[in-house]
């Protein structure tokens, strides 16, 4: 593994998720259900803790939550507002 490879979202990355959630038409619980539909693996409380920065959020889980939010934005014809983290 490359020493510079990011495996968890950084605190500044979490700002995008929190802002996206605030701008979406999804409540916390509905966003979590959409995240699960994207293949998300974290429980509701684990995801909330990760969004607050109280636990690590793996890049894959970040991208799944971003996809759930972006799907809502696409439905609103706003495009993808939440960036995905690199592969």
N, CA, C and O atoms as a Maestro MAE file, in Angstrom:
{
 s_m_m2io_version
 :::
 2.0.0
}

f_m_ct {
 s_m_title
 :::
 protein
 m_atom[348] {
  # First column is atom index #
  i_m_mmod_type
  r_m_x_coord
  r_m_y_coord
  r_m_z_coord
  i_m_residue_number
  s_m_chain_name
  s_m_pdb_residue_name
  s_m_pdb_atom_name
  i_m_atomic_number
  :::
  1 25 0.849 -1.184 0.000 1 A "UNK " " N  " 7
  2 3 0.000 0.000 0.000 1 A "UNK " " CA " 6
  3 2 0.884 1.233 0.000 1 A "UNK " " C  " 6
  4 15 1.869 1.289 0.736 1 A "UNK " " O  " 8
  5 25 0.554 2.198 -0.796 2 A "UNK " " N  " 7
  6 3 1.269 3.458 -0.878 2 A "UNK " " CA " 6
  7 2 1.101 4.223 0.424 2 A "UNK " " C  " 6
  8 15 -0.005 4.293 0.960 2 A "UNK " " O  " 8
  9 25 2.175 4.796 0.940 3 A "UNK " " N  " 7
  10 3 2.124 5.511 2.210 3 A "UNK " " CA " 6
  11 2 1.230 6.734 2.189 3 A "UNK " " C  " 6
  12 15 0.787 7.194 3.242 3 A "UNK " " O  " 8
  13 25 0.953 7.278 0.989 4 A "UNK " " N  " 7
  14 3 0.121 8.478 0.883 4 A "UNK " " CA " 6
  15 2 -1.343 8.158 0.608 4 A "UNK " " C  " 6
  16 15 -2.161 9.074 0.514 4 A "UNK " " O  " 8
  17 25 -1.690 6.891 0.479 5 A "UNK " " N  " 7
  18 3 -3.062 6.516 0.166 5 A "UNK " " CA " 6
  19 2 -3.989 6.830 1.340 5 A "UNK " " C  " 6
  20 15 -3.710 6.460 2.480 5 A "UNK " " O  " 8
  21 25 -5.080 7.507 1.050 6 A "UNK " " N  " 7
  22 3 -6.042 7.864 2.087 6 A "UNK " " CA " 6
  23 2 -7.038 6.717 2.226 6 A "UNK " " C  " 6
  24 15 -7.657 6.302 1.246 6 A "UNK " " O  " 8
  25 25 -7.189 6.210 3.445 7 A "UNK " " N  " 7
  26 3 -8.119 5.101 3.663 7 A "UNK " " CA " 6
  27 2 -9.358 5.534 4.437 7 A "UNK " " C  " 6
  28 15 -10.358 4.816 4.463 7 A "UNK " " O  " 8
  29 25 -9.295 6.706 5.069 8 A "UNK " " N  " 7
  30 3 -10.436 7.247 5.815 8 A "UNK " " CA " 6
  31 2 -10.643 8.701 5.423 8 A "UNK " " C  " 6
  32 15 -9.700 9.415 5.082 8 A "UNK " " O  " 8
  33 25 -11.894 9.117 5.481 9 A "UNK " " N  " 7
  34 3 -12.219 10.515 5.190 9 A "UNK " " CA " 6
  35 2 -11.588 11.412 6.256 9 A "UNK " " C  " 6
  36 15 -11.549 11.064 7.437 9 A "UNK " " O  " 8
  37 25 -11.104 12.552 5.825 10 A "UNK " " N  " 7
  38 3 -10.525 13.531 6.741 10 A "UNK " " CA " 6
  39 2 -11.628 14.465 7.233 10 A "UNK " " C  " 6
  40 15 -12.727 14.484 6.679 10 A "UNK " " O  " 8
  41 25 -11.333 15.226 8.256 11 A "UNK " " N  " 7
  42 3 -12.356 16.107 8.830 11 A "UNK " " CA " 6
  43 2 -12.889 17.097 7.799 11 A "UNK " " C  " 6
  44 15 -14.077 17.418 7.815 11 A "UNK " " O  " 8
  45 25 -12.029 17.588 6.901 12 A "UNK " " N  " 7
  46 3 -12.506 18.527 5.878 12 A "UNK " " CA " 6
  47 2 -13.400 17.827 4.859 12 A "UNK " " C  " 6
  48 15 -14.284 18.458 4.279 12 A "UNK " " O  " 8
  49 25 -13.183 16.532 4.636 13 A "UNK " " N  " 7
  50 3 -14.070 15.768 3.743 13 A "UNK " " CA " 6
  51 2 -15.460 15.642 4.352 13 A "UNK " " C  " 6
  52 15 -16.464 15.698 3.642 13 A "UNK " " O  " 8
  53 25 -15.513 15.474 5.654 14 A "UNK " " N  " 7
  54 3 -16.800 15.311 6.337 14 A "UNK " " CA " 6
  55 2 -17.665 16.556 6.211 14 A "UNK " " C  " 6
  56 15 -18.892 16.475 6.275 14 A "UNK " " O  " 8
  57 25 -17.026 17.708 6.032 15 A "UNK " " N  " 7
  58 3 -17.793 18.948 5.838 15 A "UNK " " CA " 6
  59 2 -18.682 18.853 4.605 15 A "UNK " " C  " 6
  60 15 -19.808 19.351 4.610 15 A "UNK " " O  " 8
  61 25 -18.184 18.215 3.545 16 A "UNK " " N  " 7
  62 3 -18.978 18.045 2.328 16 A "UNK " " CA " 6
  63 2 -20.215 17.190 2.600 16 A "UNK " " C  " 6
  64 15 -21.309 17.493 2.123 16 A "UNK " " O  " 8
  65 25 -20.028 16.114 3.378 17 A "UNK " " N  " 7
  66 3 -21.168 15.257 3.689 17 A "UNK " " CA " 6
  67 2 -22.184 15.975 4.558 17 A "UNK " " C  " 6
  68 15 -23.388 15.879 4.318 17 A "UNK " " O  " 8
  69 25 -21.709 16.689 5.559 18 A "UNK " " N  " 7
  70 3 -22.647 17.400 6.449 18 A "UNK " " CA " 6
  71 2 -23.380 18.501 5.694 18 A "UNK " " C  " 6
  72 15 -24.582 18.688 5.883 18 A "UNK " " O  " 8
  73 25 -22.666 19.231 4.842 19 A "UNK " " N  " 7
  74 3 -23.317 20.279 4.043 19 A "UNK " " CA " 6
  75 2 -24.298 19.656 3.054 19 A "UNK " " C  " 6
  76 15 -25.399 20.173 2.863 19 A "UNK " " O  " 8
  77 25 -23.907 18.557 2.428 20 A "UNK " " N  " 7
  78 3 -24.792 17.878 1.486 20 A "UNK " " CA " 6
  79 2 -26.064 17.401 2.159 20 A "UNK " " C  " 6
  80 15 -27.154 17.530 1.601 20 A "UNK " " O  " 8
  81 25 -25.931 16.849 3.358 21 A "UNK " " N  " 7
  82 3 -27.105 16.387 4.092 21 A "UNK " " CA " 6
  83 2 -28.025 17.565 4.411 21 A "UNK " " C  " 6
  84 15 -29.245 17.455 4.291 21 A "UNK " " O  " 8
  85 25 -27.437 18.689 4.817 22 A "UNK " " N  " 7
  86 3 -28.242 19.866 5.142 22 A "UNK " " CA " 6
  87 2 -28.966 20.418 3.909 22 A "UNK " " C  " 6
  88 15 -30.077 20.935 4.028 22 A "UNK " " O  " 8
  89 25 -28.357 20.315 2.745 23 A "UNK " " N  " 7
  90 3 -28.952 20.845 1.509 23 A "UNK " " CA " 6
  91 2 -29.911 19.870 0.831 23 A "UNK " " C  " 6
  92 15 -30.688 20.261 -0.040 23 A "UNK " " O  " 8
  93 25 -29.853 18.612 1.227 24 A "UNK " " N  " 7
  94 3 -30.690 17.601 0.577 24 A "UNK " " CA " 6
  95 2 -32.123 17.675 1.090 24 A "UNK " " C  " 6
  96 15 -32.432 18.395 2.040 24 A "UNK " " O  " 8
  97 25 -32.974 16.918 0.439 25 A "UNK " " N  " 7
  98 3 -34.361 16.783 0.888 25 A "UNK " " CA " 6
  99 2 -34.526 15.604 1.834 25 A "UNK " " C  " 6
  100 15 -35.648 15.210 2.153 25 A "UNK " " O  " 8
  101 25 -33.412 15.042 2.279 26 A "UNK " " N  " 7
  102 3 -33.436 13.841 3.110 26 A "UNK " " CA " 6
  103 2 -33.250 14.185 4.581 26 A "UNK " " C  " 6
  104 15 -32.390 14.992 4.934 26 A "UNK " " O  " 8
  105 25 -34.052 13.577 5.428 27 A "UNK " " N  " 7
  106 3 -33.804 13.656 6.859 27 A "UNK " " CA " 6
  107 2 -32.691 12.683 7.210 27 A "UNK " " C  " 6
  108 15 -32.287 11.878 6.371 27 A "UNK " " O  " 8
  109 25 -32.194 12.745 8.430 28 A "UNK " " N  " 7
  110 3 -31.104 11.871 8.850 28 A "UNK " " CA " 6
  111 2 -31.427 10.395 8.633 28 A "UNK " " C  " 6
  112 15 -30.617 9.655 8.075 28 A "UNK " " O  " 8
  113 25 -32.603 9.967 9.072 29 A "UNK " " N  " 7
  114 3 -32.960 8.560 8.957 29 A "UNK " " CA " 6
  115 2 -33.135 8.145 7.501 29 A "UNK " " C  " 6
  116 15 -32.699 7.062 7.111 29 A "UNK " " O  " 8
  117 25 -33.766 8.992 6.696 30 A "UNK " " N  " 7
  118 3 -33.968 8.674 5.283 30 A "UNK " " CA " 6
  119 2 -32.623 8.620 4.546 30 A "UNK " " C  " 6
  120 15 -32.423 7.768 3.681 30 A "UNK " " O  " 8
  121 25 -31.706 9.527 4.889 31 A "UNK " " N  " 7
  122 3 -30.379 9.507 4.277 31 A "UNK " " CA " 6
  123 2 -29.647 8.217 4.640 31 A "UNK " " C  " 6
  124 15 -28.951 7.641 3.804 31 A "UNK " " O  " 8
  125 25 -29.802 7.765 5.871 32 A "UNK " " N  " 7
  126 3 -29.163 6.522 6.300 32 A "UNK " " CA " 6
  127 2 -29.735 5.335 5.523 32 A "UNK " " C  " 6
  128 15 -28.984 4.456 5.101 32 A "UNK " " O  " 8
  129 25 -31.045 5.302 5.331 33 A "UNK " " N  " 7
  130 3 -31.666 4.215 4.569 33 A "UNK " " CA " 6
  131 2 -31.163 4.236 3.123 33 A "UNK " " C  " 6
  132 15 -30.880 3.182 2.555 33 A "UNK " " O  " 8
  133 25 -31.051 5.414 2.529 34 A "UNK " " N  " 7
  134 3 -30.530 5.517 1.164 34 A "UNK " " CA " 6
  135 2 -29.068 5.065 1.104 34 A "UNK " " C  " 6
  136 15 -28.653 4.422 0.140 34 A "UNK " " O  " 8
  137 25 -28.302 5.399 2.123 35 A "UNK " " N  " 7
  138 3 -26.899 4.959 2.231 35 A "UNK " " CA " 6
  139 2 -26.841 3.433 2.290 35 A "UNK " " C  " 6
  140 15 -26.003 2.821 1.628 35 A "UNK " " O  " 8
  141 25 -27.722 2.814 3.077 36 A "UNK " " N  " 7
  142 3 -27.766 1.347 3.138 36 A "UNK " " CA " 6
  143 2 -28.099 0.765 1.775 36 A "UNK " " C  " 6
  144 15 -27.549 -0.264 1.384 36 A "UNK " " O  " 8
  145 25 -29.006 1.426 1.045 37 A "UNK " " N  " 7
  146 3 -29.383 0.957 -0.289 37 A "UNK " " CA " 6
  147 2 -28.203 1.009 -1.255 37 A "UNK " " C  " 6
  148 15 -28.163 0.266 -2.235 37 A "UNK " " O  " 8
  149 25 -27.253 1.881 -0.978 38 A "UNK " " N  " 7
  150 3 -26.031 1.988 -1.791 38 A "UNK " " CA " 6
  151 2 -24.978 0.958 -1.381 38 A "UNK " " C  " 6
  152 15 -23.890 0.909 -1.955 38 A "UNK " " O  " 8
  153 25 -25.311 0.143 -0.390 39 A "UNK " " N  " 7
  154 3 -24.362 -0.866 0.090 39 A "UNK " " CA " 6
  155 2 -23.634 -0.463 1.347 39 A "UNK " " C  " 6
  156 15 -22.690 -1.136 1.761 39 A "UNK " " O  " 8
  157 25 -24.061 0.637 1.967 40 A "UNK " " N  " 7
  158 3 -23.433 1.092 3.202 40 A "UNK " " CA " 6
  159 2 -23.507 0.042 4.300 40 A "UNK " " C  " 6
  160 15 -24.475 -0.714 4.385 40 A "UNK " " O  " 8
  161 25 -22.483 0.000 5.135 41 A "UNK " " N  " 7
  162 3 -22.384 -1.036 6.154 41 A "UNK " " CA " 6
  163 2 -22.465 -0.524 7.588 41 A "UNK " " C  " 6
  164 15 -22.527 -1.322 8.522 41 A "UNK " " O  " 8
  165 25 -22.465 0.777 7.775 42 A "UNK " " N  " 7
  166 3 -22.481 1.315 9.136 42 A "UNK " " CA " 6
  167 2 -23.909 1.425 9.660 42 A "UNK " " C  " 6
  168 15 -24.839 1.728 8.912 42 A "UNK " " O  " 8
  169 25 -24.065 1.176 10.941 43 A "UNK " " N  " 7
  170 3 -25.348 1.394 11.587 43 A "UNK " " CA " 6
  171 2 -25.636 2.881 11.677 43 A "UNK " " C  " 6
  172 15 -24.752 3.713 11.472 43 A "UNK " " O  " 8
  173 25 -26.869 3.201 11.981 44 A "UNK " " N  " 7
  174 3 -27.301 4.603 12.056 44 A "UNK " " CA " 6
  175 2 -26.423 5.414 13.019 44 A "UNK " " C  " 6
  176 15 -25.964 6.505 12.680 44 A "UNK " " O  " 8
  177 25 -26.196 4.875 14.209 45 A "UNK " " N  " 7
  178 3 -25.409 5.610 15.218 45 A "UNK " " CA " 6
  179 2 -23.930 5.685 14.834 45 A "UNK " " C  " 6
  180 15 -23.261 6.681 15.109 45 A "UNK " " O  " 8
  181 25 -23.431 4.635 14.204 46 A "UNK " " N  " 7
  182 3 -22.038 4.651 13.743 46 A "UNK " " CA " 6
  183 2 -21.834 5.720 12.671 46 A "UNK " " C  " 6
  184 15 -20.833 6.435 12.682 46 A "UNK " " O  " 8
  185 25 -22.783 5.823 11.752 47 A "UNK " " N  " 7
  186 3 -22.670 6.823 10.697 47 A "UNK " " CA " 6
  187 2 -22.754 8.229 11.283 47 A "UNK " " C  " 6
  188 15 -21.983 9.109 10.901 47 A "UNK " " O  " 8
  189 25 -23.677 8.440 12.196 48 A "UNK " " N  " 7
  190 3 -23.786 9.765 12.830 48 A "UNK " " CA " 6
  191 2 -22.496 10.131 13.546 48 A "UNK " " C  " 6
  192 15 -22.040 11.272 13.465 48 A "UNK " " O  " 8
  193 25 -21.902 9.164 14.251 49 A "UNK " " N  " 7
  194 3 -20.636 9.413 14.954 49 A "UNK " " CA " 6
  195 2 -19.527 9.745 13.956 49 A "UNK " " C  " 6
  196 15 -18.701 10.623 14.209 49 A "UNK " " O  " 8
  197 25 -19.512 9.050 12.836 50 A "UNK " " N  " 7
  198 3 -18.500 9.320 11.811 50 A "UNK " " CA " 6
  199 2 -18.681 10.713 11.221 50 A "UNK " " C  " 6
  200 15 -17.697 11.416 10.992 50 A "UNK " " O  " 8
  201 25 -19.916 11.121 10.971 51 A "UNK " " N  " 7
  202 3 -20.171 12.456 10.419 51 A "UNK " " CA " 6
  203 2 -19.756 13.552 11.394 51 A "UNK " " C  " 6
  204 15 -19.386 14.651 10.982 51 A "UNK " " O  " 8
  205 25 -19.819 13.249 12.683 52 A "UNK " " N  " 7
  206 3 -19.365 14.213 13.707 52 A "UNK " " CA " 6
  207 2 -17.853 14.158 13.903 52 A "UNK " " C  " 6
  208 15 -17.293 14.982 14.627 52 A "UNK " " O  " 8
  209 25 -17.188 13.196 13.265 53 A "UNK " " N  " 7
  210 3 -15.743 13.063 13.416 53 A "UNK " " CA " 6
  211 2 -15.326 12.285 14.645 53 A "UNK " " C  " 6
  212 15 -14.160 12.319 15.038 53 A "UNK " " O  " 8
  213 25 -16.264 11.587 15.252 54 A "UNK " " N  " 7
  214 3 -15.981 10.829 16.473 54 A "UNK " " CA " 6
  215 2 -15.451 9.427 16.185 54 A "UNK " " C  " 6
  216 15 -15.011 8.735 17.103 54 A "UNK " " O  " 8
  217 25 -15.489 9.003 14.933 55 A "UNK " " N  " 7
  218 3 -14.931 7.711 14.533 55 A "UNK " " CA " 6
  219 2 -14.508 7.819 13.080 55 A "UNK " " C  " 6
  220 15 -14.968 8.699 12.353 55 A "UNK " " O  " 8
  221 25 -13.632 6.922 12.665 56 A "UNK " " N  " 7
  222 3 -13.178 6.925 11.271 56 A "UNK " " CA " 6
  223 2 -14.324 6.582 10.328 56 A "UNK " " C  " 6
  224 15 -15.208 5.792 10.661 56 A "UNK " " O  " 8
  225 25 -14.293 7.186 9.156 57 A "UNK " " N  " 7
  226 3 -15.232 6.867 8.093 57 A "UNK " " CA " 6
  227 2 -14.399 6.415 6.898 57 A "UNK " " C  " 6
  228 15 -13.787 7.240 6.220 57 A "UNK " " O  " 8
  229 25 -14.373 5.097 6.634 58 A "UNK " " N  " 7
  230 3 -13.594 4.616 5.487 58 A "UNK " " CA " 6
  231 2 -14.035 5.285 4.189 58 A "UNK " " C  " 6
  232 15 -15.197 5.662 4.034 58 A "UNK " " O  " 8
  233 25 -13.101 5.424 3.270 59 A "UNK " " N  " 7
  234 3 -13.374 6.090 1.997 59 A "UNK " " CA " 6
  235 2 -14.570 5.458 1.288 59 A "UNK " " C  " 6
  236 15 -15.411 6.177 0.748 59 A "UNK " " O  " 8
  237 25 -14.659 4.146 1.278 60 A "UNK " " N  " 7
  238 3 -15.781 3.480 0.611 60 A "UNK " " CA " 6
  239 2 -17.116 3.856 1.220 60 A "UNK " " C  " 6
  240 15 -18.097 4.049 0.501 60 A "UNK " " O  " 8
  241 25 -17.164 3.962 2.553 61 A "UNK " " N  " 7
  242 3 -18.406 4.344 3.228 61 A "UNK " " CA " 6
  243 2 -18.724 5.816 2.961 61 A "UNK " " C  " 6
  244 15 -19.888 6.177 2.785 61 A "UNK " " O  " 8
  245 25 -17.701 6.660 2.932 62 A "UNK " " N  " 7
  246 3 -17.887 8.067 2.565 62 A "UNK " " CA " 6
  247 2 -18.540 8.143 1.186 62 A "UNK " " C  " 6
  248 15 -19.535 8.841 0.994 62 A "UNK " " O  " 8
  249 25 -17.958 7.407 0.222 63 A "UNK " " N  " 7
  250 3 -18.459 7.468 -1.158 63 A "UNK " " CA " 6
  251 2 -19.877 6.920 -1.277 63 A "UNK " " C  " 6
  252 15 -20.656 7.409 -2.097 63 A "UNK " " O  " 8
  253 25 -20.223 5.928 -0.486 64 A "UNK " " N  " 7
  254 3 -21.597 5.401 -0.520 64 A "UNK " " CA " 6
  255 2 -22.581 6.447 0.010 64 A "UNK " " C  " 6
  256 15 -23.667 6.620 -0.544 64 A "UNK " " O  " 8
  257 25 -22.198 7.142 1.084 65 A "UNK " " N  " 7
  258 3 -23.083 8.181 1.620 65 A "UNK " " CA " 6
  259 2 -23.163 9.357 0.640 65 A "UNK " " C  " 6
  260 15 -24.232 9.931 0.437 65 A "UNK " " O  " 8
  261 25 -22.029 9.707 0.039 66 A "UNK " " N  " 7
  262 3 -22.032 10.771 -0.974 66 A "UNK " " CA " 6
  263 2 -22.952 10.394 -2.133 66 A "UNK " " C  " 6
  264 15 -23.680 11.244 -2.646 66 A "UNK " " O  " 8
  265 25 -22.923 9.133 -2.547 67 A "UNK " " N  " 7
  266 3 -23.789 8.678 -3.645 67 A "UNK " " CA " 6
  267 2 -25.264 8.796 -3.272 67 A "UNK " " C  " 6
  268 15 -26.089 9.181 -4.101 67 A "UNK " " O  " 8
  269 25 -25.593 8.464 -2.027 68 A "UNK " " N  " 7
  270 3 -26.983 8.585 -1.578 68 A "UNK " " CA " 6
  271 2 -27.434 10.040 -1.629 68 A "UNK " " C  " 6
  272 15 -28.543 10.333 -2.076 68 A "UNK " " O  " 8
  273 25 -26.580 10.949 -1.174 69 A "UNK " " N  " 7
  274 3 -26.919 12.372 -1.216 69 A "UNK " " CA " 6
  275 2 -26.998 12.864 -2.653 69 A "UNK " " C  " 6
  276 15 -27.918 13.597 -3.015 69 A "UNK " " O  " 8
  277 25 -26.033 12.462 -3.469 70 A "UNK " " N  " 7
  278 3 -26.014 12.920 -4.862 70 A "UNK " " CA " 6
  279 2 -27.218 12.411 -5.642 70 A "UNK " " C  " 6
  280 15 -27.715 13.103 -6.531 70 A "UNK " " O  " 8
  281 25 -27.690 11.223 -5.326 71 A "UNK " " N  " 7
  282 3 -28.908 10.733 -5.979 71 A "UNK " " CA " 6
  283 2 -30.083 11.659 -5.681 71 A "UNK " " C  " 6
  284 15 -30.909 11.923 -6.554 71 A "UNK " " O  " 8
  285 25 -30.153 12.145 -4.456 72 A "UNK " " N  " 7
  286 3 -31.215 13.089 -4.104 72 A "UNK " " CA " 6
  287 2 -31.045 14.392 -4.895 72 A "UNK " " C  " 6
  288 15 -32.025 14.964 -5.371 72 A "UNK " " O  " 8
  289 25 -29.803 14.856 -5.031 73 A "UNK " " N  " 7
  290 3 -29.571 16.083 -5.789 73 A "UNK " " CA " 6
  291 2 -29.895 15.905 -7.272 73 A "UNK " " C  " 6
  292 15 -30.399 16.830 -7.909 73 A "UNK " " O  " 8
  293 25 -29.612 14.735 -7.820 74 A "UNK " " N  " 7
  294 3 -29.962 14.460 -9.215 74 A "UNK " " CA " 6
  295 2 -31.483 14.509 -9.375 74 A "UNK " " C  " 6
  296 15 -32.000 15.051 -10.352 74 A "UNK " " O  " 8
  297 25 -32.187 13.934 -8.399 75 A "UNK " " N  " 7
  298 3 -33.651 13.992 -8.437 75 A "UNK " " CA " 6
  299 2 -34.151 15.433 -8.417 75 A "UNK " " C  " 6
  300 15 -35.204 15.732 -8.980 75 A "UNK " " O  " 8
  301 25 -33.408 16.321 -7.776 76 A "UNK " " N  " 7
  302 3 -33.754 17.739 -7.716 76 A "UNK " " CA " 6
  303 2 -33.195 18.518 -8.917 76 A "UNK " " C  " 6
  304 15 -33.347 19.736 -9.001 76 A "UNK " " O  " 8
  305 25 -32.546 17.797 -9.842 77 A "UNK " " N  " 7
  306 3 -31.904 18.390 -11.024 77 A "UNK " " CA " 6
  307 2 -30.804 19.372 -10.652 77 A "UNK " " C  " 6
  308 15 -30.635 20.407 -11.298 77 A "UNK " " O  " 8
  309 25 -30.052 19.035 -9.595 78 A "UNK " " N  " 7
  310 3 -28.932 19.872 -9.150 78 A "UNK " " CA " 6
  311 2 -27.577 19.243 -9.466 78 A "UNK " " C  " 6
  312 15 -26.539 19.863 -9.236 78 A "UNK " " O  " 8
  313 25 -27.578 18.016 -9.992 79 A "UNK " " N  " 7
  314 3 -26.311 17.349 -10.286 79 A "UNK " " CA " 6
  315 2 -25.675 16.765 -9.032 79 A "UNK " " C  " 6
  316 15 -26.334 16.603 -8.005 79 A "UNK " " O  " 8
  317 25 -24.413 16.458 -9.127 80 A "UNK " " N  " 7
  318 3 -23.657 15.876 -8.004 80 A "UNK " " CA " 6
  319 2 -22.970 16.982 -7.228 80 A "UNK " " C  " 6
  320 15 -21.947 17.501 -7.675 80 A "UNK " " O  " 8
  321 25 -23.500 17.349 -6.092 81 A "UNK " " N  " 7
  322 3 -22.935 18.433 -5.287 81 A "UNK " " CA " 6
  323 2 -21.877 17.961 -4.309 81 A "UNK " " C  " 6
  324 15 -21.012 18.739 -3.907 81 A "UNK " " O  " 8
  325 25 -21.935 16.688 -3.920 82 A "UNK " " N  " 7
  326 3 -20.980 16.158 -2.948 82 A "UNK " " CA " 6
  327 2 -19.874 15.424 -3.708 82 A "UNK " " C  " 6
  328 15 -20.154 14.464 -4.427 82 A "UNK " " O  " 8
  329 25 -18.615 15.866 -3.557 83 A "UNK " " N  " 7
  330 3 -17.530 15.198 -4.277 83 A "UNK " " CA " 6
  331 2 -17.250 13.797 -3.709 83 A "UNK " " C  " 6
  332 15 -17.474 13.531 -2.528 83 A "UNK " " O  " 8
  333 25 -16.763 12.928 -4.572 84 A "UNK " " N  " 7
  334 3 -16.337 11.604 -4.159 84 A "UNK " " CA " 6
  335 2 -14.845 11.650 -3.846 84 A "UNK " " C  " 6
  336 15 -14.104 12.458 -4.406 84 A "UNK " " O  " 8
  337 25 -14.423 10.782 -2.954 85 A "UNK " " N  " 7
  338 3 -13.000 10.696 -2.634 85 A "UNK " " CA " 6
  339 2 -12.327 9.770 -3.642 85 A "UNK " " C  " 6
  340 15 -12.935 8.815 -4.125 85 A "UNK " " O  " 8
  341 25 -11.067 10.063 -3.953 86 A "UNK " " N  " 7
  342 3 -10.310 9.307 -4.957 86 A "UNK " " CA " 6
  343 2 -10.225 7.839 -4.686 86 A "UNK " " C  " 6
  344 15 -10.383 7.386 -3.552 86 A "UNK " " O  " 8
  345 25 -9.973 7.095 -5.736 87 A "UNK " " N  " 7
  346 3 -9.911 5.629 -5.626 87 A "UNK " " CA " 6
  347 2 -8.549 5.186 -5.143 87 A "UNK " " C  " 6
  348 15 -8.308 3.988 -4.989 87 A "UNK " " O  " 8
  :::
 }
 m_bond[347] {
  # First column is bond index #
  i_m_from
  i_m_to
  i_m_order
  :::
  1 1 2 1
  2 2 3 1
  3 3 4 2
  4 3 5 1
  5 5 6 1
  6 6 7 1
  7 7 8 2
  8 7 9 1
  9 9 10 1
  10 10 11 1
  11 11 12 2
  12 11 13 1
  13 13 14 1
  14 14 15 1
  15 15 16 2
  16 15 17 1
  17 17 18 1
  18 18 19 1
  19 19 20 2
  20 19 21 1
  21 21 22 1
  22 22 23 1
  23 23 24 2
  24 23 25 1
  25 25 26 1
  26 26 27 1
  27 27 28 2
  28 27 29 1
  29 29 30 1
  30 30 31 1
  31 31 32 2
  32 31 33 1
  33 33 34 1
  34 34 35 1
  35 35 36 2
  36 35 37 1
  37 37 38 1
  38 38 39 1
  39 39 40 2
  40 39 41 1
  41 41 42 1
  42 42 43 1
  43 43 44 2
  44 43 45 1
  45 45 46 1
  46 46 47 1
  47 47 48 2
  48 47 49 1
  49 49 50 1
  50 50 51 1
  51 51 52 2
  52 51 53 1
  53 53 54 1
  54 54 55 1
  55 55 56 2
  56 55 57 1
  57 57 58 1
  58 58 59 1
  59 59 60 2
  60 59 61 1
  61 61 62 1
  62 62 63 1
  63 63 64 2
  64 63 65 1
  65 65 66 1
  66 66 67 1
  67 67 68 2
  68 67 69 1
  69 69 70 1
  70 70 71 1
  71 71 72 2
  72 71 73 1
  73 73 74 1
  74 74 75 1
  75 75 76 2
  76 75 77 1
  77 77 78 1
  78 78 79 1
  79 79 80 2
  80 79 81 1
  81 81 82 1
  82 82 83 1
  83 83 84 2
  84 83 85 1
  85 85 86 1
  86 86 87 1
  87 87 88 2
  88 87 89 1
  89 89 90 1
  90 90 91 1
  91 91 92 2
  92 91 93 1
  93 93 94 1
  94 94 95 1
  95 95 96 2
  96 95 97 1
  97 97 98 1
  98 98 99 1
  99 99 100 2
  100 99 101 1
  101 101 102 1
  102 102 103 1
  103 103 104 2
  104 103 105 1
  105 105 106 1
  106 106 107 1
  107 107 108 2
  108 107 109 1
  109 109 110 1
  110 110 111 1
  111 111 112 2
  112 111 113 1
  113 113 114 1
  114 114 115 1
  115 115 116 2
  116 115 117 1
  117 117 118 1
  118 118 119 1
  119 119 120 2
  120 119 121 1
  121 121 122 1
  122 122 123 1
  123 123 124 2
  124 123 125 1
  125 125 126 1
  126 126 127 1
  127 127 128 2
  128 127 129 1
  129 129 130 1
  130 130 131 1
  131 131 132 2
  132 131 133 1
  133 133 134 1
  134 134 135 1
  135 135 136 2
  136 135 137 1
  137 137 138 1
  138 138 139 1
  139 139 140 2
  140 139 141 1
  141 141 142 1
  142 142 143 1
  143 143 144 2
  144 143 145 1
  145 145 146 1
  146 146 147 1
  147 147 148 2
  148 147 149 1
  149 149 150 1
  150 150 151 1
  151 151 152 2
  152 151 153 1
  153 153 154 1
  154 154 155 1
  155 155 156 2
  156 155 157 1
  157 157 158 1
  158 158 159 1
  159 159 160 2
  160 159 161 1
  161 161 162 1
  162 162 163 1
  163 163 164 2
  164 163 165 1
  165 165 166 1
  166 166 167 1
  167 167 168 2
  168 167 169 1
  169 169 170 1
  170 170 171 1
  171 171 172 2
  172 171 173 1
  173 173 174 1
  174 174 175 1
  175 175 176 2
  176 175 177 1
  177 177 178 1
  178 178 179 1
  179 179 180 2
  180 179 181 1
  181 181 182 1
  182 182 183 1
  183 183 184 2
  184 183 185 1
  185 185 186 1
  186 186 187 1
  187 187 188 2
  188 187 189 1
  189 189 190 1
  190 190 191 1
  191 191 192 2
  192 191 193 1
  193 193 194 1
  194 194 195 1
  195 195 196 2
  196 195 197 1
  197 197 198 1
  198 198 199 1
  199 199 200 2
  200 199 201 1
  201 201 202 1
  202 202 203 1
  203 203 204 2
  204 203 205 1
  205 205 206 1
  206 206 207 1
  207 207 208 2
  208 207 209 1
  209 209 210 1
  210 210 211 1
  211 211 212 2
  212 211 213 1
  213 213 214 1
  214 214 215 1
  215 215 216 2
  216 215 217 1
  217 217 218 1
  218 218 219 1
  219 219 220 2
  220 219 221 1
  221 221 222 1
  222 222 223 1
  223 223 224 2
  224 223 225 1
  225 225 226 1
  226 226 227 1
  227 227 228 2
  228 227 229 1
  229 229 230 1
  230 230 231 1
  231 231 232 2
  232 231 233 1
  233 233 234 1
  234 234 235 1
  235 235 236 2
  236 235 237 1
  237 237 238 1
  238 238 239 1
  239 239 240 2
  240 239 241 1
  241 241 242 1
  242 242 243 1
  243 243 244 2
  244 243 245 1
  245 245 246 1
  246 246 247 1
  247 247 248 2
  248 247 249 1
  249 249 250 1
  250 250 251 1
  251 251 252 2
  252 251 253 1
  253 253 254 1
  254 254 255 1
  255 255 256 2
  256 255 257 1
  257 257 258 1
  258 258 259 1
  259 259 260 2
  260 259 261 1
  261 261 262 1
  262 262 263 1
  263 263 264 2
  264 263 265 1
  265 265 266 1
  266 266 267 1
  267 267 268 2
  268 267 269 1
  269 269 270 1
  270 270 271 1
  271 271 272 2
  272 271 273 1
  273 273 274 1
  274 274 275 1
  275 275 276 2
  276 275 277 1
  277 277 278 1
  278 278 279 1
  279 279 280 2
  280 279 281 1
  281 281 282 1
  282 282 283 1
  283 283 284 2
  284 283 285 1
  285 285 286 1
  286 286 287 1
  287 287 288 2
  288 287 289 1
  289 289 290 1
  290 290 291 1
  291 291 292 2
  292 291 293 1
  293 293 294 1
  294 294 295 1
  295 295 296 2
  296 295 297 1
  297 297 298 1
  298 298 299 1
  299 299 300 2
  300 299 301 1
  301 301 302 1
  302 302 303 1
  303 303 304 2
  304 303 305 1
  305 305 306 1
  306 306 307 1
  307 307 308 2
  308 307 309 1
  309 309 310 1
  310 310 311 1
  311 311 312 2
  312 311 313 1
  313 313 314 1
  314 314 315 1
  315 315 316 2
  316 315 317 1
  317 317 318 1
  318 318 319 1
  319 319 320 2
  320 319 321 1
  321 321 322 1
  322 322 323 1
  323 323 324 2
  324 323 325 1
  325 325 326 1
  326 326 327 1
  327 327 328 2
  328 327 329 1
  329 329 330 1
  330 330 331 1
  331 331 332 2
  332 331 333 1
  333 333 334 1
  334 334 335 1
  335 335 336 2
  336 335 337 1
  337 337 338 1
  338 338 339 1
  339 339 340 2
  340 339 341 1
  341 341 342 1
  342 342 343 1
  343 343 344 2
  344 343 345 1
  345 345 346 1
  346 346 347 1
  347 347 348 2
  :::
 }
}
